[in-house]
Amino acid sequence: MDEREELIHQLKAELQWIKYRMRMLDIIEEKLLQMRMMTETAKELNLSAEEINFLNIEIHNLEKKVKALDSESRKTKDDEIL
């Protein structure tokens, strides 16, 4: 492969990663919006301690998913996309 072909191959790989990262960011955004809606709804309602605890667990689960998606979609090795 000559230099030009290598560059084209590298740019295509980067484009694929960017598209993947954008999809992951869209999913992350959806989960963050879910978390926000849950907290805003909780503020408006008079929830019992049990309901608040359940809501906190759900929000914590969403938080873990957001962190995992973000971490997974950022992974690189020696500045190369995995």
C-alpha positions in Angstrom: 0.0 0.0 0.0 1.4 3.4 -0.9 1.2 6.5 1.3 -1.9 7.8 -0.3 -3.8 4.5 0.1 -2.7 4.3 3.7 -4.0 7.8 4.4 -7.3 7.0 2.7 -7.6 3.8 4.8 -6.8 5.8 8.0 -9.3 8.5 7.2 -12.0 5.9 6.5 -11.3 4.3 9.8 -11.5 7.6 11.6 -14.8 8.4 9.8 -16.3 5.1 10.9 -15.2 5.8 14.5 -16.7 9.3 14.4 -20.0 7.9 13.2 -19.9 5.3 15.9 -19.1 7.9 18.6 -21.9 10.1 17.4 -24.4 7.2 17.7 -23.1 6.5 21.2 -23.4 10.2 22.1 -27.0 10.2 20.9 -27.8 7.2 23.1 -26.0 8.9 26.0 -28.1 12.0 25.5 -31.3 10.0 25.5 -30.3 8.4 28.9 -29.4 11.8 30.4 -32.7 13.2 29.3 -34.5 10.3 30.9 -32.6 11.0 34.1 -33.5 14.6 34.0 -37.2 13.8 33.4 -37.2 11.4 36.3 -35.7 14.0 38.7 -38.0 16.7 37.5 -41.0 14.4 37.9 -39.8 13.4 41.4 -39.6 17.1 42.5 -43.2 17.7 41.3 -44.7 14.7 43.0 -45.0 13.8 46.7 -43.2 10.5 46.6 -42.8 8.0 49.4 -39.4 7.0 50.7 -39.8 3.7 48.9 -40.6 5.4 45.6 -37.7 7.8 46.0 -35.4 4.9 46.7 -36.6 3.1 43.6 -36.1 6.2 41.5 -32.6 6.7 42.9 -31.8 3.1 41.9 -33.1 3.7 38.4 -31.1 6.9 38.0 -28.0 5.2 39.3 -28.4 2.4 36.8 -28.8 4.9 34.0 -25.7 6.7 35.2 -23.7 3.5 35.1 -24.9 2.9 31.5 -24.0 6.4 30.5 -20.5 6.0 31.9 -20.0 2.6 30.3 -21.2 3.9 26.9 -18.9 6.9 27.1 -15.9 4.9 28.2 -16.5 2.2 25.5 -16.9 4.6 22.7 -13.7 6.5 23.6 -11.3 3.6 23.8 -8.1 4.0 22.0 -4.7 2.3 22.0 -1.7 4.3 21.2 -4.0 7.0 19.8 -5.5 4.5 17.4 -9.1 3.6 17.3 -9.9 0.1 18.4 
